[in-house]
Amino acid sequence: MKTLVLLLSIFMASPSIYTFKVQSIDGQKLDLKKYKGKKILIVNTASKCGFTPQYADLEKLSEQYKDKLVVIGFPANNFAEQEPGENSSIKEFCQKNYGVTFPLSEKVSVKGDDIDPLFKYLTSASNPDFTGEIKWNFEKFLIDENGNLIHRFRSNVKPLSDDITKYL
């Protein structure tokens, strides 16, 4: 019951993502409010997926637009158990294989009964594309400088594509 009350208060009190705090992959609190004034690209990720090579382009995107954009990866094991590792092994995999320096959260659930509150918010927030459940790994949510979800992209949209970069 307390969780429901908390979720309702977040939805009713927050027109943006800035009320959310998440755990980083290192166990530190990551307050999304600190990114106010920049766009944020939130991506649900996995290490053993056909889309996993997108980590490389997410890193390039993060570096190329670092003054305007923050990329945050959210490892999740919701799809065909393609993220079975623990936080430390996920972090090591991302750094060793793709040189990832952008922030990663701890492993979360992005759908189902145990969905992370941030993803509950993102999948129901109004945007010009679509709402509803995440279908697969590497879906992307683009947040504007004021914390509003402005676009949502399915897994097959590459991070460096014009579909995303035209907003940066």
C-alpha positions as CSV (number, residue, x, y, z in Angstrom):
1,M,0.0,0.0,0.0
2,K,2.9,2.4,0.8
3,T,4.4,1.8,-2.6
4,L,1.1,2.7,-4.3
5,V,0.8,5.9,-2.3
6,L,4.4,6.8,-3.2
7,L,3.8,6.1,-6.9
8,L,0.6,8.2,-6.8
9,S,2.3,11.1,-5.1
10,I,5.1,11.0,-7.7
11,F,2.7,11.0,-10.6
12,M,0.5,13.7,-9.2
13,A,3.3,15.9,-7.9
14,S,5.7,15.6,-10.9
15,P,5.2,16.9,-14.4
16,S,8.8,15.8,-15.1
17,I,11.4,13.2,-14.2
18,Y,13.3,15.5,-11.8
19,T,11.7,14.0,-8.7
20,F,13.3,10.6,-9.5
21,K,16.4,9.4,-7.9
22,V,17.9,6.1,-9.0
23,Q,20.8,3.9,-7.8
24,S,23.8,4.0,-10.0
25,I,25.5,0.8,-11.0
26,D,28.1,1.7,-8.2
27,G,25.4,2.0,-5.6
28,Q,25.4,5.8,-5.4
29,K,22.3,7.9,-5.6
30,L,21.8,9.5,-9.0
31,D,19.4,12.5,-8.7
32,L,18.0,13.2,-12.2
33,K,17.5,16.8,-11.1
34,K,21.2,17.4,-11.6
35,Y,20.7,17.1,-15.3
36,K,18.2,19.9,-15.6
37,G,19.1,22.1,-18.5
38,K,20.4,19.2,-20.6
39,K,18.5,16.6,-22.7
40,I,18.6,13.1,-21.3
41,L,18.4,9.9,-23.3
42,I,17.3,7.0,-21.1
43,V,17.9,3.5,-22.5
44,N,17.0,0.1,-21.2
45,T,20.1,-2.0,-21.9
46,A,21.2,-5.6,-21.9
47,S,24.6,-7.3,-22.5
48,K,23.5,-10.4,-24.5
49,C,21.2,-8.9,-27.0
50,G,21.4,-8.4,-30.8
51,F,21.2,-4.6,-30.0
52,T,24.0,-4.7,-27.5
53,P,26.5,-3.1,-30.0
54,Q,24.4,0.0,-29.6
55,Y,26.5,0.6,-26.5
56,A,29.3,1.8,-28.8
57,D,27.0,4.4,-30.5
58,L,25.5,5.5,-27.2
59,E,29.0,6.2,-26.0
60,K,29.8,8.2,-29.2
61,L,26.5,10.1,-28.8
62,S,27.3,10.8,-25.2
63,E,30.8,12.2,-26.1
64,Q,29.7,14.1,-29.2
65,Y,26.9,15.9,-27.5
66,K,28.2,16.0,-23.9
67,D,27.4,19.7,-23.5
68,K,23.8,19.2,-24.4
69,L,22.9,15.6,-23.6
70,V,23.3,13.0,-20.9
71,V,22.9,9.3,-21.8
72,I,21.9,7.0,-19.0
73,G,21.7,3.2,-19.4
74,F,19.4,1.1,-17.3
75,P,20.4,-2.6,-17.5
76,A,17.4,-4.8,-17.4
77,N,16.8,-8.6,-17.5
78,N,13.2,-8.5,-18.7
79,F,13.7,-9.9,-22.2
80,A,14.8,-13.4,-22.8
81,E,17.2,-13.1,-19.8
82,Q,19.7,-11.1,-21.8
83,E,21.1,-9.3,-18.8
84,P,21.8,-12.1,-16.3
85,G,24.8,-10.5,-14.6
86,E,25.3,-8.6,-11.4
87,N,25.9,-4.9,-11.4
88,S,29.7,-5.2,-11.1
89,S,30.0,-7.6,-14.1
90,I,27.6,-5.5,-16.2
91,K,29.8,-2.4,-15.5
92,E,32.9,-4.3,-16.4
93,F,31.4,-5.7,-19.6
94,C,30.3,-2.2,-20.7
95,Q,33.6,-0.6,-20.0
96,K,35.8,-3.4,-21.4
97,N,33.8,-4.0,-24.6
98,Y,32.4,-0.6,-25.5
99,G,34.3,2.0,-23.4
100,V,31.2,3.1,-21.7
101,T,31.7,6.2,-19.6
102,F,28.1,7.5,-19.4
103,P,26.1,6.8,-16.3
104,L,24.6,3.3,-15.7
105,S,21.9,2.6,-13.2
106,E,21.8,-0.6,-11.1
107,K,19.9,-3.4,-12.8
108,V,16.2,-2.6,-12.8
109,S,12.9,-4.0,-14.1
110,V,11.4,-2.1,-17.0
111,K,8.1,-3.9,-17.2
112,G,5.8,-6.2,-15.2
113,D,4.7,-6.1,-11.6
114,D,8.1,-5.1,-10.3
115,I,8.6,-2.2,-12.9
116,D,10.9,0.5,-11.7
117,P,8.9,3.7,-10.8
118,L,10.9,5.7,-13.4
119,F,9.9,3.3,-16.2
120,K,6.3,3.2,-15.0
121,Y,6.3,7.0,-15.4
122,L,8.1,7.0,-18.8
123,T,5.9,4.3,-20.3
124,S,2.7,6.2,-19.4
125,A,3.9,9.8,-19.9
126,S,2.4,11.7,-22.8
127,N,4.6,12.0,-25.9
128,P,4.1,12.4,-29.6
129,D,5.1,8.8,-30.4
130,F,3.5,6.1,-28.3
131,T,2.9,4.9,-24.7
132,G,2.7,1.5,-23.2
133,E,4.9,-1.4,-22.2
134,I,8.5,-1.6,-23.4
135,K,8.7,-4.3,-26.1
136,W,12.5,-5.1,-26.1
137,N,16.0,-4.0,-25.0
138,F,17.4,-0.7,-26.1
139,E,14.2,1.3,-26.3
140,K,15.1,5.0,-25.9
141,F,13.3,7.9,-24.1
142,L,14.4,11.4,-25.0
143,I,13.8,14.0,-22.2
144,D,14.0,17.7,-22.9
145,E,15.9,20.3,-20.9
146,N,12.9,20.8,-18.7
147,G,12.4,17.2,-17.8
148,N,9.6,16.4,-20.2
149,L,9.5,13.2,-22.3
150,I,9.5,14.5,-25.9
151,H,10.2,11.3,-27.9
152,R,10.3,7.6,-27.5
153,F,12.2,5.3,-29.9
154,R,12.0,1.6,-30.4
155,S,15.1,-0.7,-30.2
156,N,15.9,-0.6,-33.9
157,V,16.4,3.2,-33.9
158,K,20.2,3.6,-33.8
159,P,21.6,6.2,-31.3
160,L,23.4,8.2,-33.9
161,S,20.5,8.2,-36.4
162,D,19.0,11.4,-37.6
163,D,15.8,10.3,-35.8
164,I,17.6,11.1,-32.5
165,T,20.3,13.6,-33.4
166,K,17.9,16.1,-35.1
167,Y,16.7,16.9,-31.6
168,L,20.2,17.7,-30.3
